[in-house]
Amino acid sequence: MPRLRQVPRADADPRVIPFYDLLFGERDPVAEPGTATGTPGDWWTVFALIPEILEHAGAGFLLYRSPQRLLDPTLRELAQTRVGWARASQFVYSQHCKSCREFGIAEEKIAAIAHWQVADCFSPIERAVLAYTDALVHDGGRVADGVFDALRQELSDEEILELTYITALYDMHGVMSRALRTEFDDRDEPIVEVPAPGDDQTFRL
C-alpha cells in the first residue's frame, strides 16, 4: 500500500473524476484497484489528494506525447526507460519498457537499456541520449562536454531542451514513486542487514 492515503471515487474532487473515468471506468479505484497495464493504479489515487498536482502531472503527460514535440519519440522513450532503471524505480522502468514497444523499439534494445554501456545495438545518438540520461540522474545534471557535443551533432537546441525536460520530469516521478511507495515501487527496502549465523551478531575479521 502507498504511504499516503488514497482518495475513493465518492470523495474525489470533480477535477479528479475525468482521470478516474479514463483509467478505471466507473469503478472505485481504491476498492477495486487495477489498470489496463497491470498496475495497481494507486499513483492516481494518491495524487488525487491535491487535484491541482494531479492536473499538473497530467499536463506533463500530454506535453511529452504531444504531436508538437520535435524530439524523436524513440529517443525520448529510451531516456525515460533508462531513468527508471538508473533511479531504481520499477514503476517508471516497467511502464516505459512497454512504451518503447509502442514506438517500435526492438526487444534487443529494450533488454540492453540496463547495460547500454557495453551493448553494441545502439546508434551513436542513442548512446549519447543514454549517457546524457545517466548524467542527469547519477551526476545531478553535471554533463561532460563530450556527451553534450555528441547530442549536438544530431539534435537541435530545441530537441535537447525537450529531452532534458522530459527526462528530468520522469526522474522526479521515479523519486516520488519510490518515496511514496506507489505502484510497482511499493517494495521492501532491498538493503538490509543479513544476520550472521548463530547468536553472535558482532563483527569478526
KEROVEX-415435 format. One record per residue: residue in one letter; x, y, z of N, C-alpha, C in turn. Coordinates in steps of 0.05 Angstrom, whole numbers, padded with zeros to 5 digits, always signed. Layout:
aXYZXYZXYZ/...
% end
This chain:
m+00017-00024+00000+00000+00000+00000+00018+00025+00000/p+00009+00046-00014+00024+00071-00013+00025+00083+00015/r+00045+00100+00019+00048+00112+00046+00028+00134+00052/l+00015+00145+00032-00005+00165+00036-00032+00153+00030/r-00053+00166+00042-00080+00155+00037-00088+00160+00008/q-00107+00143+00000-00118+00145-00027-00146+00157-00026/v-00153+00168-00048-00179+00182-00050-00200+00165-00065/p-00220+00154-00051-00241+00139-00064-00257+00157-00084/r-00270+00144-00103-00285+00159-00122-00306+00177-00109/a-00319+00167-00088-00340+00182-00075-00330+00207-00062/d-00304+00208-00055-00293+00231-00041-00277+00249-00060/a-00275+00241-00085-00257+00255-00104-00268+00282-00113/d-00251+00301-00116-00258+00327-00127-00268+00323-00156/p-00286+00340-00165-00296+00337-00192-00274+00338-00213/r-00252+00352-00207-00229+00353-00227-00215+00326-00229/v-00218+00309-00209-00205+00283-00209-00221+00262-00225/i-00247+00265-00226-00264+00245-00238-00257+00238-00267/p-00251+00258-00284-00243+00250-00312-00219+00232-00313/f-00200+00235-00295-00177+00217-00294-00185+00189-00285/y-00202+00188-00265-00212+00162-00256-00228+00148-00278/d-00245+00163-00292-00261+00152-00314-00243+00140-00335/l-00222+00155-00342-00203+00146-00363-00189+00120-00355/l-00180+00119-00331-00163+00097-00322-00179+00073-00311/f-00201+00078-00298-00215+00057-00283-00244+00053-00291/g-00254+00069-00311-00282+00067-00317-00299+00077-00294/e-00320+00062-00288-00338+00070-00266-00330+00058-00239/r-00309+00043-00239-00300+00030-00213-00290+00051-00194/d-00292+00044-00168-00278+00059-00147-00249+00048-00147/p-00229+00064-00155-00202+00052-00158-00189+00045-00131/v-00200+00054-00109-00190+00046-00083-00201+00018-00075/a-00227+00015-00078-00240-00010-00071-00234-00032-00092/e-00231-00024-00117-00226-00043-00139-00202-00033-00155/p-00178-00036-00145-00155-00025-00159-00148-00041-00184/g-00131-00028-00201-00121-00042-00225-00126-00026-00250/t-00105-00024-00267-00107-00010-00293-00103-00030-00315/a-00107-00021-00340-00104-00038-00363-00076-00048-00367/t-00056-00034-00356-00028-00042-00359-00018-00060-00336/g-00037-00066-00318-00030-00084-00296-00020-00071-00271/t-00019-00044-00270-00010-00030-00246-00034-00029-00226/p-00028-00025-00201-00050-00022-00182-00066+00004-00187/g-00053+00025-00197-00066+00050-00203-00066+00069-00179/d-00050+00063-00158-00051+00080-00135-00035+00105-00137/w-00019+00108-00159-00007+00134-00165-00029+00155-00168/w-00049+00148-00183-00071+00167-00189-00088+00173-00164/t-00093+00152-00148-00110+00156-00124-00096+00172-00102/v-00069+00170-00102-00054+00186-00082-00051+00215-00092/f-00045+00219-00118-00043+00246-00129-00069+00261-00128/a-00091+00245-00127-00118+00258-00125-00122+00273-00098/l-00104+00269-00079-00106+00284-00054-00105+00314-00059/i-00090+00322-00080-00088+00350-00087-00094+00352-00117/p-00118+00359-00125-00126+00359-00153-00108+00376-00171/e-00098+00398-00160-00080+00415-00176-00054+00401-00184/i-00044+00385-00165-00020+00369-00171-00026+00347-00191/l-00049+00334-00189-00056+00314-00208-00059+00326-00236/e-00072+00349-00237-00076+00363-00263-00049+00371-00275/h-00031+00381-00258-00005+00390-00267+00011+00366-00278/a+00010+00343-00264+00024+00319-00273+00011+00309-00299/g-00015+00310-00301-00029+00301-00325-00021+00318-00349/a-00018+00344-00344-00010+00362-00366+00018+00355-00376/g+00035+00346-00357+00062+00337-00365+00061+00313-00384/f+00043+00294-00378+00040+00271-00395+00031+00279-00423/l+00012+00298-00424+00002+00308-00450+00024+00322-00465/l+00040+00337-00451+00061+00352-00463+00081+00334-00477/y+00091+00313-00463+00112+00297-00475+00102+00280-00498/r+00076+00274-00499+00064+00258-00520+00052+00275-00542/s+00054+00301-00540+00041+00319-00560+00054+00316-00587/p+00038+00316-00609+00050+00316-00636+00067+00340-00642/q+00066+00360-00626+00083+00384-00630+00112+00379-00621/r+00117+00358-00607+00144+00353-00598+00162+00348-00622/l+00187+00359-00620+00206+00356-00642+00224+00332-00639/l+00228+00323-00614+00246+00301-00608+00234+00275-00618/d+00251+00258-00630+00242+00232-00638+00232+00216-00614/p+00207+00206-00614+00197+00193-00591+00213+00168-00582/t+00227+00156-00601+00243+00132-00593+00266+00141-00575/l+00278+00164-00580+00299+00175-00563+00287+00182-00535/r+00264+00195-00536+00251+00202-00511+00246+00177-00494/e+00236+00156-00506+00229+00132-00491+00253+00117-00481/l+00275+00117-00496+00300+00105-00486+00309+00120-00461/a+00306+00147-00461+00314+00162-00438+00296+00157-00414/q+00270+00156-00419+00252+00152-00397+00255+00124-00385/t+00260+00105-00402+00264+00077-00391+00290+00076-00375/r+00311+00088-00386+00336+00089-00372+00334+00104-00345/v+00318+00125-00344+00313+00139-00319+00302+00119-00298/g+00282+00103-00307+00271+00084-00288+00291+00065-00277/w+00309+00055-00295+00330+00037-00286+00350+00051-00268/a+00359+00074-00277+00380+00089-00262+00370+00098-00235/r+00345+00106-00233+00334+00116-00208+00323+00093-00191/a+00324+00069-00202+00314+00045-00188+00284+00047-00182/s+00270+00059-00201+00240+00060-00199+00229+00038-00217/q+00220+00016-00205+00209-00006-00221+00184+00003-00236/f+00169+00022-00225+00145+00032-00238+00152+00046-00264/v+00170+00066-00263+00178+00081-00287+00191+00062-00307/y+00209+00046-00298+00223+00027-00316+00203+00009-00330/s+00186-00004-00315+00167-00024-00326+00148-00011-00346/q+00137+00012-00338+00117+00025-00356+00130+00034-00382/h+00155+00043-00381+00167+00054-00405+00180+00032-00422/c+00185+00009-00411+00192-00014-00429+00168-00019-00448/k+00144-00017-00437+00120-00021-00454+00117+00002-00474/s+00123+00026-00466+00122+00049-00484+00143+00046-00506/c+00166+00035-00500+00186+00030-00521+00174+00013-00543/r+00160-00008-00535+00148-00026-00555+00127-00011-00572/e+00113+00007-00559+00092+00022-00574+00105+00038-00597/f+00129+00047-00593+00143+00063-00613+00162+00047-00630/g+00160+00020-00628+00175+00003-00647+00204-00002-00639/i+00212+00003-00615+00239-00002-00607+00243-00032-00603/a+00264-00043-00614+00269-00072-00615+00273-00083-00587/e+00264-00108-00583+00267-00121-00557+00296-00122-00548/e+00314-00126-00568+00343-00126-00561+00352-00101-00548/k+00342-00078-00558+00349-00052-00546+00336-00048-00519/i+00311-00056-00516+00298-00053-00490+00313-00069-00469/a+00320-00094-00476+00335-00110-00456+00362-00099-00450/a+00374-00084-00469+00401-00074-00465+00402-00047-00452/i+00379-00035-00446+00379-00008-00433+00394-00010-00406/a+00391-00032-00393+00404-00035-00366+00434-00035-00368/h+00445-00045-00391+00474-00046-00394+00483-00034-00420/w+00471-00011-00426+00476+00002-00452+00506+00008-00457/q+00521+00012-00435+00549+00020-00438+00565-00001-00453/v+00557-00027-00451+00572-00048-00464+00556-00062-00486/a+00533-00050-00493+00516-00061-00514+00524-00049-00541/d+00523-00065-00563+00530-00054-00589+00506-00050-00607/c+00482-00050-00596+00458-00048-00612+00448-00020-00615/f+00460-00001-00601+00451+00027-00602+00466+00044-00622/s+00453+00062-00635+00466+00081-00653+00481+00102-00637/p+00499+00118-00649+00513+00138-00635+00495+00158-00620/i+00473+00167-00633+00456+00186-00619+00441+00172-00596/e+00434+00147-00599+00421+00133-00577+00440+00130-00554/r+00465+00124-00559+00485+00122-00538+00488+00149-00524/a+00488+00171-00540+00491+00197-00528+00467+00204-00510/v+00443+00197-00519+00419+00202-00502+00421+00186-00476/l+00429+00161-00478+00431+00144-00453+00453+00155-00435/a+00475+00164-00446+00496+00176-00429+00487+00202-00416/y+00472+00218-00431+00461+00243-00421+00441+00237-00398/t+00425+00217-00402+00406+00209-00381+00420+00202-00355/d+00442+00186-00358+00457+00179-00334+00469+00203-00320/a+00478+00222-00336+00489+00246-00324+00468+00262-00309/l+00443+00263-00320+00422+00277-00306+00415+00263-00280/v+00413+00236-00280+00405+00221-00257+00428+00218-00237/h+00450+00206-00246+00471+00199-00228+00489+00222-00220/d+00492+00242-00238+00510+00264-00233+00495+00290-00228/g+00469+00289-00224+00454+00313-00218+00455+00335-00239/g+00459+00327-00264+00459+00346-00285+00487+00356-00293/r+00507+00345-00281+00535+00351-00289+00542+00334-00313/v+00541+00346-00337+00544+00332-00362+00571+00338-00374/a+00586+00318-00380+00612+00322-00392+00609+00334-00420/d+00628+00351-00427+00627+00365-00453+00625+00345-00476/g+00639+00322-00474+00638+00303-00495+00611+00291-00500/v+00596+00287-00478+00568+00277-00481+00551+00298-00494/f+00553+00323-00485+00536+00344-00496+00543+00349-00526/d+00569+00347-00532+00577+00351-00560+00565+00329-00578/a+00564+00304-00567+00552+00282-00583+00522+00287-00588/l+00508+00298-00568+00480+00305-00572+00477+00326-00594/r+00494+00347-00593+00492+00369-00611+00499+00362-00640/q+00513+00340-00644+00519+00331-00671+00493+00323-00686/e+00472+00315-00671+00448+00305-00685+00422+00318-00676/l+00423+00332-00653+00398+00344-00643+00400+00375-00642/s+00377+00388-00648+00376+00417-00646+00375+00425-00616/d+00378+00451-00611+00376+00461-00584+00348+00455-00573/e+00328+00458-00590+00300+00453-00581+00296+00424-00574/e+00307+00406-00589+00305+00377-00583+00320+00371-00557/i+00343+00383-00553+00357+00378-00528+00342+00388-00504/l+00329+00411-00507+00313+00422-00485+00290+00403-00478/e+00276+00393-00499+00255+00373-00495+00265+00349-00481/l+00288+00338-00490+00299+00314-00478+00306+00319-00449/t+00318+00342-00443+00325+00348-00415+00301+00351-00397/y+00281+00365-00407+00257+00370-00390+00242+00344-00385/i+00237+00328-00406+00222+00304-00403+00237+00283-00386/t+00263+00281-00390+00278+00262-00375+00279+00270-00345/a+00283+00296-00340+00284+00305-00312+00256+00302-00299/l+00235+00306-00315+00208+00302-00305+00204+00274-00295/y+00214+00254-00311+00210+00227-00303+00229+00218-00281/d+00251+00232-00278+00268+00227-00255+00252+00235-00230/m+00238+00257-00231+00222+00266-00209+00200+00245-00203/h+00187+00235-00224+00166+00216-00220+00177+00190-00207/g+00201+00182-00215+00213+00159-00203+00219+00163-00173/v+00230+00187-00167+00236+00193-00139+00211+00193-00122/m+00190+00206-00132+00165+00208-00117+00152+00181-00114/s+00153+00165-00135+00140+00138-00133+00154+00121-00112/r+00181+00123-00111+00195+00108-00091+00190+00118-00062/a+00190+00145-00060+00186+00157-00033+00158+00151-00022/l+00138+00151-00039+00111+00147-00030+00102+00118-00033/r+00119+00102-00044+00114+00073-00048+00088+00069-00064/t+00086+00082-00087+00063+00078-00104+00070+00058-00126/e+00049+00045-00136+00051+00026-00158+00072+00004-00153/f+00089-00001-00173+00109-00022-00170+00132-00015-00152/d+00132+00010-00142+00153+00018-00123+00145+00014-00094/d+00123+00000-00090+00115-00008-00063+00130-00034-00056/r+00155-00031-00049+00173-00055-00045+00188-00051-00019/d+00195-00074-00007+00211-00073+00017+00239-00062+00010/e+00251-00050+00030+00278-00039+00028+00297-00062+00020/p+00312-00060-00002+00329-00082-00010+00355-00084+00005/i+00364-00062+00018+00389-00062+00032+00383-00065+00062/v+00387-00089+00071+00383-00095+00099+00406-00112+00110/e+00409-00112+00136+00430-00129+00148+00423-00158+00144/v+00443-00174+00136+00440-00203+00134+00452-00215+00160/p+00436-00228+00176+00446-00238+00201+00469-00258+00198/a+00488-00256+00216+00509-00277+00217+00497-00302+00229/p+00510-00325+00223+00500-00350+00235+00504-00350+00265/g+00486-00362+00280+00489-00364+00309+00479-00339+00323/d+00485-00338+00349+00476-00316+00366+00494-00292+00366/d+00518-00295+00359+00538-00272+00360+00535-00256+00335/q+00524-00231+00338+00520-00214+00315+00540-00191+00314/t+00563-00194+00328+00584-00174+00327+00603-00180+00303/f+00618-00160+00295+00635-00163+00272+00661-00179+00279/r+00669-00197+00262+00694-00212+00265+00708-00212+00239/l+00734-00208+00239+00750-00209+00214+00754-00239+00206/
% end
